[in-house]
Amino acid sequence: MWEILHAAGIDPAPRRSRPTWRQFLTAQAHAIIACDFLVVETVLLKRLYVLVFIEHGTRDCTWPE
């Protein structure tokens, strides 16, 4: 590929400074929604299906003491 571009007189693209993964997630947290699907077995041997959603922009990362 490089030979074709070089023969056509096209220089390589400059290395662009990109945000880190942490910076990207911080900037986009208000728009990111994660989900998970899980199965819970109860004491009475019933099976519950649970679908969980979390909006990353409003999640609370504190734990009770």
matplotlib code that plots the C-alpha trace (Angstrom):
import matplotlib.pyplot as plt

x = [0.0, 2.8, 4.4, 1.2, 0.7, 4.3, 4.2, 1.2, 3.0, 0.8, 2.6, 1.6, -1.0, 0.5, 0.1, -2.8, -3.0, -6.0, -7.6, -6.8, -9.5, -10.1, -10.5, -12.9, -15.0, -15.1, -16.2, -18.8, -20.1, -23.4, -24.3, -23.0, -25.5, -24.4, -26.7, -26.3, -28.6, -28.5, -30.4, -31.2, -32.2, -34.5, -34.7, -37.9, -36.1, -37.8, -35.7, -35.8, -34.4, -33.0, -32.1, -30.0, -29.2, -26.8, -26.2, -22.5, -22.9, -25.0, -23.6, -22.7, -19.2, -19.4, -19.9, -21.7, -19.4]
y = [0.0, 2.4, 1.9, 2.7, 5.9, 6.9, 6.4, 8.6, 11.3, 11.0, 11.4, 9.4, 11.0, 12.8, 11.2, 12.9, 13.5, 11.5, 11.6, 8.7, 6.1, 7.6, 11.1, 9.8, 8.0, 11.0, 13.3, 10.8, 9.5, 11.4, 9.5, 6.0, 3.4, -0.1, -3.1, -6.6, -9.6, -12.0, -14.9, -15.1, -18.4, -17.8, -19.8, -21.3, -22.5, -20.0, -18.4, -14.6, -13.0, -9.5, -6.8, -4.0, -0.6, 2.0, 5.5, 6.1, 9.9, 9.6, 6.5, 6.8, 5.2, 5.5, 2.4, 2.3, 2.0]
z = [0.0, 0.9, -2.5, -4.3, -2.3, -2.6, -6.4, -6.6, -4.6, -1.5, 1.8, 4.8, 7.1, 10.1, 13.5, 15.1, 18.8, 20.0, 23.4, 25.7, 26.4, 29.8, 28.3, 25.7, 28.3, 30.6, 27.7, 26.5, 29.8, 29.6, 26.4, 27.3, 28.5, 29.5, 29.9, 31.3, 31.3, 34.2, 35.7, 39.5, 41.1, 44.2, 47.4, 46.1, 42.9, 40.7, 37.9, 37.5, 34.3, 35.0, 32.4, 34.0, 32.5, 33.9, 32.6, 33.1, 33.4, 36.6, 38.2, 41.9, 42.6, 46.3, 48.5, 51.8, 54.8]

ax = plt.figure().add_subplot(projection="3d")
ax.plot(x, y, z, "-o")
ax.set_aspect("equal")
plt.show()
